Each structure stands twice: as structure tokens, then as C-alpha cells.
Amino acid sequence: MLNKIPVLIVICCLLLTGCGGSKIIEDLAILEAVAFDHTDSNDNPIKTTVLYPTVSKEGMAGTQFLSANGKSSHETFINLQNLTNLKLVGGQSTILFGEELSNQGLFNIVETLSRDPEFGTRVKLAIVEGKGEELLKKKIPSIPDNAEYLYTFMDKLGTQTRILNTDKYRFLRDYYDDGIDPVLPVFTYERDNIELKGLGTFKGDQYVSLLPLSETHILNLLCGNVHNGRLMINMDDKKTSKTNQLFLSDITSKNDTKVNMRKNKTVEFILDLEGSVLEYTGTLDISKEKYQRQLEKQIENYIKTNSKKLLVKLQKDETDPIGIGTLIRNRLAYEKWKKMNWNQTYSKLNFKVNVKVDLINTGKSK
Amino acid sequence: MMVKKRGNNGDLMKERLHPFQLSILIYTIQNGLVLYSLPRYTAEYFGTNGWISIVFIFVLVNINILMIAFIYKLGKGRSIFEIIDKTVPKWIMVPFYLFIICVWIGTASMIMRLYIFIFKMMFFPALPVSLFIFFFILLSFQMLRGGLYKMTKAIVVLCAIVQPMLFLLFYLVPEFEFARFTTFFFKGGTDFFKGALHVYTAFLGIEVSILFFPMVEKKWTKALFIGNLLTTVGYILVTAICYGFFSFNQILNDLIPVMTLFEYTEVSFLSRAENLCFSVFAFKILSIIVIYFWGAQQFLGNMMKKMKPNVWIFIILACAFLFAMLPDSIVDVEKWLSWLSYCAIGIAWALPLFVLCILFIQILKKLIDRETDHAK
């Protein structure tokens, strides 16, 4: 009997804990999206816009925006608190960075976010061409909630294309790694819709170059093995001086990288690609094996030349989203790696790309 | 008959712990809270691929266990108090006993407080600390009253609740990359000795097993090795996954990398699993602190045999409560905990060494006595 009383007390006390620190959902503004932008003011260089869902008394769901300026990201949050009767809390949200702010560097903001346990590691990050605030505030009739739209959009991108699968954890991981640079998707609101523009690559924490979607897909092939990928190819036809389109679907590619650090420092990418053709606007009769082989050669050439172009572009911008640094680091002794001037070495690297394409099928029609 | 008197209640001695229960007990009482920061400690002090250092420390811990096993064998199952009391007068030992009691209670309180601090920081920033401490103390009281046998049974059940969390690690495999391990070994680290001490603290708790002698079945010592092996495998698994999941500098910049690791797991029915993991982990923390309290209780009980065991439990828990209320920041707790843990490591090595020395003296004495008998 004696034993039961303390047990009862414990159970009662445990139930009581529910009363402490309660969060009532009606009193909360759960942030769905946050946009950070650079402002021209010297005093308050950061502008934060938040978007959270609201429910009216009639039960209508909607969204609300708030914007505030401040010296640091958290100061803007404090200022935002003064603009609403609700308590702002972070959630599994999307975080957008304006282009200008991204060019200056994002580390301070991302680091603050990782200090705050409210923001999870899977928070999605993206760059906005122009102002992040504008994108959140853009009214698009078919999209009731821009934040939710963006989140599911990025979720979809992540499952389709490996390199577009970005979040806070991946950004920080690649930022801290000395052999790779982070990447983030870039969105634009110029036209009628919120649109994916391409991939932004970083040097350290600064956004340096935008890769359009065609280059993003090539980069995806260079970054590692790909399953179920897609590639749209524009090939110039010398005979007719027209451009032919070819759509390669269900791509499975294996990527092997070889590093030679002797005299001519060379990095060689060996791609082994399989895929099926779902669209071809050229003149070859691709139902015949002979022409299929010819087409394979053309695709190989396309990927080869475009990969080299991309690699040179990345080299010029001193950004390494592929992780070539990691490959080289793992070949060298520690002291040699630490002594190495990476930017100099990277700019002098030679690249070789070997591609082998196998067309598995050419679709349903002959 | 002497053996039967010791312990909480006389009847406990009838049932002895099975080696299987014991290995689970050993596994559970090793200081798992350190695991949450272990990747950072190994990276900070050992540098790249610091997780391998766990293997070296594992060997050291095994030597420590070997000493305890030797004592059991040479002492023929007598408790260490019997061994010591036979040769050394009790009053000499009292200050040492008191020191051990203080260190153990202190360590337990600090582990509890650090857990509460992290828990508060992550999940309930507004709740009062004293409430958390009170719960731990109350639950400890319940477990301590049962004595070692019942405690172990409870701990085995608690362990069964904590362990399934390890399976969540499988969800992180897609993010794992061997390239992040780097090909460098122990480069960029600063202090191997300090690092070894830090990693060793993750194995602490096992030294209390030196008091188990009267309550265990014969051939129990293998349970110590099995329990320790389980701990090591768990530690290496989690730490190695961290090294392939995070980049090296990221580990250095994360206070609690394993928390972030679990935070990243997302299953269709569960996201941000660190919340669940860390809450369930309270049971492991409870086991760790209870075993230290129990150890302290044994020492106190031996010093003054006339007192009722419940009185000691009250005194220990009251001290623990006060101790735990002292520090007021994570840095404070970590400082206290690291000093107390160093002392605990000292005890873990010095106590068995001391008892072994006494045993050798006793054996030598016996031999000399026998020879003089023969001479006569």
C-alpha cells in the first residue's frame, strides 16, 4: 500500500506537466515561410517577411504577411512580434533569401537558424531572383498559399533531381566541408507563376553563379549516380542547320571519377548512361539500329561538350558544387591538402569527360 | 552468512542476478548521455576519423573490467568491504569512502542536470528545473527501495523502451557517404589525453559493478564484458554514422550532433524523431543515476551498518537534489561534470587496484603463515 501512494503521486504530477508551457494553436502564428532580404538602409540591413496561415471566425483559411527590418535575423523576429497579437513560432518551413543578400553571404542567418531548436534540420532553403518578400506576396489566383506551394514544389524537385534536394542540413554540411560548396535552387516570380529558374552555386556562403536548368541536369549527372533521371537535349543538325530536340527519359547513370594529381592535374569523369528516347524531332530513322548508334554518339558528344563547358564555368566562378575538392582531398596526405591553395589548384585543373550512352528503347512507336 | 546481511533487505539475497540481466544492466548504466556529444568530443580531441578512438578506449575499459573480474576470482566472491575490512582498519577508509560517495552522487546529479538542461533547451524552455529534478529523484527513490535485483529487472524493461530508437538510424543511410570520413587519421586534433578522458566518461558507470559481488550468480564476469561490448558497438555505430552524415567541421560546430542526427530522420508517421528519442532517453539517464545512488548507498550502509537502508536513500536523494540545483548554465554543468567524471575515472581505476593490492597482501600473508606453520 505504501508503495502505491508515491506511484499515484508521480502519475498525478506527470499529468500536471501538461499544464506547464502550453501552446494553444489559436494563439500561435506558425511560420510557413520566411523571406530574408537585404535593404539599402545601413542601420537595419535585413528585412524579414513571414507568412503564416490564419483562420477567420467563419472558418475561412487564409494567409497573412508581416515584414520588419532589423540589424540581425533575430532582431527582425523581435520586431515582428510587435506587429501581431499572435505568438510567432517556427515550424517545418521554407526559408527564402533575396538575391542581393545571397550574394553577400548567408552563413550568419543560417547559423542563427541552426542555433534555434524551433527550426528543424529539414527546413527548405531557396534563393529568389529579386526580392524574397515579393515572391511571398505575389498573388496568383490558382495558388491560395504561396508557402505551401513552394514547400511541395521543392519536395517534388528533391525527389526528381538529386542535386535540387536541398535543406538546412545539406547546406550547412556542404558549407562546412572543405571539399565541396553548397547549392540552392533559384526561384523567380517574374512571369505569372512562381517558377524554378535554375540552381544557384555558392563559394563559401556567397551565391556566385546561376546555372540554368539545362546545366543543372548536366551537373546532376556529374555529381553522382542517377536513377530515373530526365534530360532534354538540343542538338544542332549540320545538314539542315536546325536544332533537333531529344528527350531522354528513365535515365540510369553511373558516375566514376578518376583523379590524377601528378604532372597534369586531371579529373576524369566517366559516365555510363542508359535511357529511353521519348521525343526526337530530327531526321534519323531511329527505329534502325545503325541510326540508334549514331544517335548515341550524338548524345555522348552533347553531354561531353556541355559538361566541359559547365566545368569551365564553375572553375571560373571558383565554385565547386560537385565536390571535386573531396575527391582530391581523399587522394592527398593531410599536410599537403592543408598547404594547398585550393582556388589556385582548382583553377588549373584539367577535366576529361568520357560518356557512354546506351539507348534502351525509343518509346512505343517505331 | 555475512554475505546475506548486506544489501537492502535480507530476502533479496536469495535471488541472484542472471548474467543476461546483468549484461543489459551494464549496458544501460554506462553513461549514454555523453553519446549525444561523443562525435564532437572525438572530432575535437582526436581530429579526423576520431571515432576510431572509441576502440582504444574500449580496450582500456576492458582492462578495468578485467581487474574487477580478478578481484571476484581471487576474493572468491567476497564483497570488497569484507576484503578491505580484513586488512585495513575502517576509520582509515572512511575519508576515501566519503570521497567516493560524494563523487558518485555528484556525477549522478550532474548527469541528471545536464540532461534536464538539454531537454529544456530543446523542448520545454519555460518549465522549472526543480520539477524535472523532483521527478527524477522520486523515480530514483522508487527504484532504490527495490534493491539491486528489482532495480535490474526494471532497468531491463526500461532498456527495451530505449533501444528501438537505434533502428531509426537506418533512415539516414541515403545521406551517408564514405567520402566524408576523409583519408586522414587523427589529424587536426588537439589533445589526445583530454580526449581519451572525455571518451572514457562515456563508459563510466561500469565501475559500480565492483559492489555487485554478493548479489550475482557465479561466472557473472562475462556479463561485464558483454555489456561493455554492446555499449561500444552502439557508440561506434552512432559515431561512425555521424562522421559519414555530417562534414567534419559541421560536427565540430554542433553542440549535440547526435540530436541533429535524429532530428533529420523522417518517416511517414514520424518526423523530427529527436523529440521522442531524447524523451525516451530519460529512462537510460534514470538507470545511470540510480546505479550511482545505489553504489553510494552501499558505501554508506557499510560505514554504519546499524542505520536502516531507507534513511540512507533519503539522505542520498536529498544531497542529489541540492547538488543538482547548484549549477545554472550548461557550461557550468559541463565543467562540474567533467571534473567529477575525471574523479570517477580515478576511482574506477584506483579502487580495484587498491583492492587487488590488499588481496595480494592477504594471499602473501597466508602463504607466509603456511610456511611458518610448516617450519614449526
Boltz contact constraints between the chains, C-beta under 6 A:
constraints:
  - contact:
      token1: [A, 10]
      token2: [B, 138]
      max_distance: 6.0
  - contact:
      token1: [A, 20]
      token2: [B, 127]
      max_distance: 6.0
  - contact:
      token1: [A, 21]
      token2: [B, 124]
      max_distance: 6.0
  - contact:
      token1: [A, 21]
      token2: [B, 126]
      max_distance: 6.0
  - contact:
      token1: [A, 21]
      token2: [B, 127]
      max_distance: 6.0
  - contact:
      token1: [A, 117]
      token2: [B, 122]
      max_distance: 6.0
  - contact:
      token1: [A, 120]
      token2: [B, 272]
      max_distance: 6.0
  - contact:
      token1: [A, 121]
      token2: [B, 260]
      max_distance: 6.0
  - contact:
      token1: [A, 121]
      token2: [B, 263]
      max_distance: 6.0
  - contact:
      token1: [A, 121]
      token2: [B, 264]
      max_distance: 6.0
  - contact:
      token1: [A, 169]
      token2: [B, 264]
      max_distance: 6.0
  - contact:
      token1: [A, 172]
      token2: [B, 250]
      max_distance: 6.0
  - contact:
      token1: [A, 173]
      token2: [B, 246]
      max_distance: 6.0
  - contact:
      token1: [A, 173]
      token2: [B, 247]
      max_distance: 6.0
  - contact:
      token1: [A, 173]
      token2: [B, 250]
      max_distance: 6.0
  - contact:
      token1: [A, 176]
      token2: [B, 247]
      max_distance: 6.0
  - contact:
      token1: [A, 176]
      token2: [B, 249]
      max_distance: 6.0
  - contact:
      token1: [A, 176]
      token2: [B, 250]
      max_distance: 6.0
  - contact:
      token1: [A, 177]
      token2: [B, 247]
      max_distance: 6.0
  - contact:
      token1: [A, 326]
      token2: [B, 179]
      max_distance: 6.0
  - contact:
      token1: [A, 330]
      token2: [B, 183]
      max_distance: 6.0
  - contact:
      token1: [A, 334]
      token2: [B, 184]
      max_distance: 6.0
  - contact:
      token1: [A, 334]
      token2: [B, 187]
      max_distance: 6.0
